[in-house]
Every structure is written in structure tokens, then in C-alpha cells.
Amino acid sequence: MFVLKLIIRNTFRHPLRSLLTVAGVAIAVIAFGLLRTLVELWYLGAESSSATRLVTRSSISLVFSLPISYRDKIRQVSGVTKVANANWFGGIYKSEKNFFPNFAVSGNYLDLYPEFMLSDDERKAFLMDRKGVVAGRKLALKQGWKIGDQITLKGTIFPGQWDFVLRGIYRGSERTTDESQFFFHWDYLNETLKKTMPRRADQTGIFLVGVKRPEQAAEVAQAVDDQFRNSLAETLTETEKAFQLSFVAMTEAIVIAIQIVSYVVIVIIMVVAANTMAMTARERISEYATLKTLGFGTVHIAGVIFGESFAISLAGGMLGIAATFPAAHWIETELSQFFPVFQVTQETVLLDLAAAATVGIIAGIFPTWRGATIKVADGLRRIG
């Protein structure tokens, strides 16, 4: 109990120094937590993918489209339950800074995404209106949209002014479901293209294929691709997870860089904390020698020094974790066009605690060894 009281008193013996060290650890933990969350979000699309959804695209690149006639042929493959198609539209709402994902999709596209929760009335209204659109809850909230609003997008890939009517607002079934997307009818896009750019009509970017059971995925994918082998538009069919990971692979260097930076932040604050504890131990050498003359053992002195280092780091870690959640909420709210979901997971919190504990342990090793092994005579020479 005496050692614990001594640890607490020593921790706040130099309030400014202790507060600055705690603040430094807290900032490092916040940065570490946010960077780790960013890395996890990079893989969120792949992790939340369904094992019963396949994606069929051009075997060359996503840039190349596929004939819409493939849809009926894919539907005839054994094991396939539903086939939908989608095009990345890339429209701009008001300004280029106001970006959000927008897609032209077939009427049954949302049937393959049960995680997008839409009321029956809104679903029916969407299907009945050729210019109808469905938007995510977060997107509608950010833009101030409500059911029945007129929305105009400026086309980039498909030039022109495109007018829509908001018929539904979907909610995610999970906290991590993306609620920032915008869907409208592929038929509306296709009919317009037939009038303005006939050569681009009757084409789609991808087919989304539903299968009965996950174990059929590989067999169905092979059967789909075999149908179009040696054709003018060969296909590549893969699981939705593999499709999402292909995007991650394009930016793998960025992910690795973020991971390295997250650890560098911890190493830097570890060095700063170690320097602070070394200064503290050097100033108190005579006190440790005095404690030894009073009968305190090496273990007691080591416990006082190490305990102070661990307490400061842990306090900084707890403060940093507490501040990480509002910081993540701010990012999710203000930067929703880039981070529609920015959720700090339990795993990240545990990593933050581990990082703070590691800082305290490493920073306290050398000062603890020096204070615990000091000779009484050497320590008492420093008095006065």
C-alpha cells in the first residue's frame, strides 16, 4: 500500500511534466487508433461480402463493358438463383467536391442485398417510377433529401443532365453497412443511351450473380466463364470478396504505408516517454539511495519507478481511447464521402491499450534498472 501511495505521489510530483507526457501518449494512441481503423476499413468491403454473391465482369478490365444479353445466359447456369446488372455512373451532384457513389442497377439488384433495408412501399414506388432512385440514409441526411425530392446529377462517363426522383431511403441492417450509396434504374440509362449514344446502349459494367449455396460458388463461376470463353467479350467471375480484394490490391502500398506510420507514431512517443522517465530517475537517485538505507529492497524501488512509468502511459492510453471515439464520429460525419463508415472496433481498442502498456513498459525498463541497482554510497553523494 505504501508503494502504491508513493507511485501516485511521484506521478503528480511534477504536474506539468506528467500532464505533457500523458497528453503525448494520448495523442499517439488517438493517431494509432485512427490509422488502424483506416486500415480495417480498407478491408471492410471484403469482410462484409456475401459468400452467395458472385461478380461477373470483363476478363480484361472493369473499364470494358459486357453485352446485356449475357444476363439471360447466366441465369440458365445451374445453381444460379438471381442475376442483376449494374453500371458505375459517376455522376456529380452540384459540385465535384460533393461526391458519392452512384450506380445504374437493374430492378432486382436490391433483392441480392438484404442488408439494404427498404420498406415495401418505398421499394414499390422505386420500381414503378423509371426515374426513381434509392439513396442511403446517411447520404440523404447529409444532402437534406426527403422522399419525393427532385435530384439532378451531371453525367461524366455518360454526359448530360440526369433528373431523378427520390423514392426510397434504405437503412443498413448492420452498423458497418454502407449507407451512402445512390441507385437508379439501369433501364432509364439504357433508354437514354439508345437515343443519344446508340453504340453504348445494351451494355453493362458487371453482373451480380446469386447462388444457392456458398460451396457452389467456384463451380458456378467456372460454368459462367466457360459459356463466354473465346467470345468477343470473355468474362471473369469471382466471389464478391475476391472482387473487393482486387481493389484493395491496387492500393496495397498505401495500406502498408499507413500500417508503418501507425507503428512509427508509437515508437516516437515511446522514445519521448523513456527520456522523460530517465530524467525523473536521474533527479531522484539520492532519494532511492535514502530509501535503501531505510530498509527498502530493490523490488520496492523498482516497483515505484516502473509503476510511475506504467501509470503515466496507461493514463495517456485511456485518455486517448476515450478521445478516439468522438474523433472517429467527426470523421464519419464530416468526411462521409470518403469514409461512409468509420467505426472503432473492439480489436482496435485492445490494440490501443496494448500500445499504451508497451510504451509504459519499455520506457520504464532503463530507469527502473538504474534506480534499483544504484549503490547507496553513490546515491548519497548526490545529496546537496
N, C-alpha and C positions, 0 to 999 in steps of 0.2 A: 504493500500500500504506500509505503514511504517513497519507493522508487517511482510509482505512478504519479504521486504528487510532484516529485522532482522533475519528472518529464514534462508535466503540464506547465509548471513554473518556468522551466527553461525554454519551452516553446514560445512563451509570450514575454520572455525576458527582454528581447529587442523587438517590440511590436512592429515597427516599420519594416525591418528586415524579414521578419516572419510573414507579414502580410504580402510583401512583394514576392516572396518565394511561393507562397500559396497561390497568389494571382498568376504567377508564371506557370506553375503546374496546371492550374485550371485552364488557362488559355491553350496550353499544349494539349490537354485532354479534349477540349472542345474541338480543336483543329483535327486531332487524331480521330475523334468520333465522327465528325462530319465527312472526313475523307474516306473513312472505312464504310460509312453509309453510302457514299457516292459509288464506291466500288461494288457494293452489294446491289445497288440499283442498276448498275450496268448489266447485271445478270438477271434482273428481276423478270424481264420478259421471257427469258428461257425457263426460269424456275416456275413461273406461273402458267406455262404452256400445258395444254391438254394432251394426254397420251393417245386420245382418239381423234385427233385432228392432224391431217397431213396438208402440206402446201405443195402445189404443183406450179412450177414456173418454167421459163425458158432455160434450157440447159446451158445457154451461152451466158446470159446475164439477165438481171431483172429489168434492164433497160429495154429489152426486146419483149414485145407482147405476143400473146397466143391467140389463135382463132377461137371465137366464142363457140364454134361448132364442136370443140373438144369436150364441152360440158356434158353433152348427151352421151358421148362415148365413154367418158369416165364414169358416169352414173351406171353404166351397164357392167362395170367390173364387179366381180363377186366380192362381197364384204363391205362395199360402199353403201352408206345409208343416205347421205346427202352430199350435194355438190353445190357450192356457191362460188361466185367470182367477185373480184374486187380490182379496182384501179386506184393507184395513188393519184390524187387530183392536184394537190399542191397549190390550192387557191389562196389568195391573200384577202384578209378582211380588214378594210380601212387602210392599213399600212403594213409594210414588211416586218416591222417590229412586233406586230400583233399576230404572231404565228401560232398555229395549232394544226394537228394532223387532221386532214380531211380526205375522205375516201368515197368513191362511187362504188356501190355494192348492189348485188342482186337482192331481191326481196326476201330470200330465205337466209341471208347472211347472218342475221342476228339469231336465228334458230340454232346456229352452231356455237353461239357464245351465251350459254345460260348465265354466265357471270355478269352479263349486262342486263340488269333487271328493268323491265319496262312494263307499264300497266297495259292491260288488254285493250283499253280504249285508245291509248296513245299508239300502240302497235297497229291497231286497225286504221287509225287516222293516217298514220305514216304510209301504210300500204295502199290506201285509197287515193292519196294525193301524189301525183307524178313529181311535183316539185317539193314534196315534203322531205324534211330532214329530221334526224335524231341526233341530239348532242348530249355529251356527258354533263353530269350535274355541276362539276367544278367549272367546266367551260362556260356553261350557261350562267352560273353565278358570277363569274369574272366579267363576262360581257354584258351582264344585265338583261339577258334574254328571258322571255317568258313564252309560253305556248301561244302560237298564232302570230308571232313576230315575223316580219319580212327581213330576210337576211340576203345580202348580196356579196358574192365573192368575185374577186378579179382573177381570172384564169392566167396561169403562167405556162404550164405544159399544154393546156387547152385554152387558147386565148379567148377573150371576150368577157362580158359581164354576165354572171350566172346568178339568177334570182331563185331564192328558196323560201319556204315557209316552215317554221319550227313546229313540228307536230308531236315530238316526244322528247323527254329528258330522262335518260337512263341513270340508274344508280348501280354502283358496284356491289356485288354480293360479298366481297372481301375488302378489308381495309387497303389492301395493296392493288386493287383493281383500278386500272387507268380510267378516270372519269373526265378526260379532256379531249376526247375524240369527236369527230363530226362525220356522220354518214348520210349520204343521199342516194337516190336511185340511179343505178348504172343505166337503166333504160332511158332516163332523161338525158344523160350524157350521150348515149349512143344515138338517139334520135336526132339530137342537135348536130352531132358529127356527120350524120348522113346528109344533112343539108349544107353544112359548111365545109367539111373536110372528109369526103366520102372514103378516101383511101385509109383513113384512120378508124373508120367505123367497124363494128363487129369484131373488135379486138379487146382483149382484157389483159391485165397485168399478171394476175395469179388466179388459181382455182383453189378454194379451200375444200378439202375432202374430209368428210366424216366417215369413220369406220366403226364397225360394231364393237370390236374388242381391241385393246392395245396390242395384243400378241399378233394381230393380223396386219399391223401397220407395215412391216417390212414386205410381206407378201403382196399386199395391195399396191404399195409404192412401185414394186418391181413390175407388176402387171400393167399399171398405168403407163409407165415409161416404155414398156415393150410395145404398147399399141402405137406409139408415135415414133418408134425408132426408124431411122433412115427417112423420115419425112422432112419437109422444108422447115418445120418448127419442132425440133425434138424437145422433150421435156425432162425436167429433173424434179422428182417427187421425193420429199423428205418429211420427217416429223416436224411439227411446229417448233419443237425445242431446237432441233438441228438448224432450222431456218433462222430462228432468232440468234443462235450462237454464231451463225455466219456473219451477222452484223457486228457482233462483239469482236470476232476475229479481225475485222477490218481496223479496229481501234485498240487492238491488244497492247500496242506500245504505250498508248495513253494510260490504260489501266495499270500497267506495270509501273509507269512513272508516278502515278498517284499513290500506289502502294509504297513505293520507295520514299516518297515525300512524307507520308504519314509516319513512317518509322524514323526518318531523319528528325522530324519535329520532336519525337520522344527522346532521341539521343541528345539533341541540343539542350533540352530542359534538364536532362539527366546530368549533363556536364555542369550546368549552372547550379543545380541543387547540390551537387558534390562539392563545388567550390564554396558555396555558402556554408555547408556543414564543416568543411575543412577549416574555414575561417573561425567558425564558432568553437570547434575543438581546440584550435591553437590558442584562442583567447582564454580558454578555461583549463589549460594544462595544470596550472597551480592549484585550481580547485579540485581537480581529480586526484592530485597528489595528496592534498589535505584529507580527502575522503578516505584514501588508502591508509593514512596514518590513524584515522579514527576507526579502522577495522573493516571498512567496506572492501569486499573482494572484487576481483577482476570482472566477474559475471555481473555484479551490481552496476559497476561503472559502464561496462559495455551496454547493459540494458538501458541506462539513462541516455547515452549518446545515440544508440541505434533507435531507441524508442522515439526520440525527438525527431530524427530524420523521417521515420516512418509516419509519425503523426502529422507532420507538415505536408508530406506528399499525399497522404490519404485525405487530409482536409481539402487540399487542392483538387484531388481527383473527384471527391464528392461534389464540390462546388462546380467543377467542370461538367460533370454528368448532369447536374440539375440545370445548368445553363444550355446544355446541348439540345434539349427538347424544345424550348422556345426558339432557339436559333434554327432548328430544323423546320419548325412550323412557319417561321418567317420565310424561309427559302421556298417551301411548298406553296405559300400564298403569293409571294411577290414574284417568284420565278417559275410559275406553274407551266409556262410554255416550254420550259426546258426540263423541269422536274415535276411532272404531274403528281408523283407520289414520292415523298421524301420522309420515310418512316424510320426512326431509330429502333433497331431490333434489340431484343434481349441479349443476343450474342455480342452486339456492339457495346452494350453497357458493360458486359463482363470483360470484354477486351479493354475498355477504358479503365476499369478497376485494376485489371492485371497490369496495365501500363503504369498507372499511378503507383501501385505497390512495387513494381520493378524499379521505378525511379527512386523510391524511398530506400529500397534495399541496397541498390548499387551505390547511391550517394552516401549511404551511411557506413559502408564497409571500411574504407580507409580511415576516416575519423574515429570510428569505433576501435579499430586495431591500434591506432596511435594513442588514444586516450587510455585504453585498457592496459597497454604494455609499458606506459611511462614509468620510469623509476621514481620513487619518492624523492630522492635527493635531487634529481634533475628537475622535477616539477617544482620543488620548493625554492630552487634558485631563482625562479621567475617571479617570486613574490617581491613586491616593491619595485 
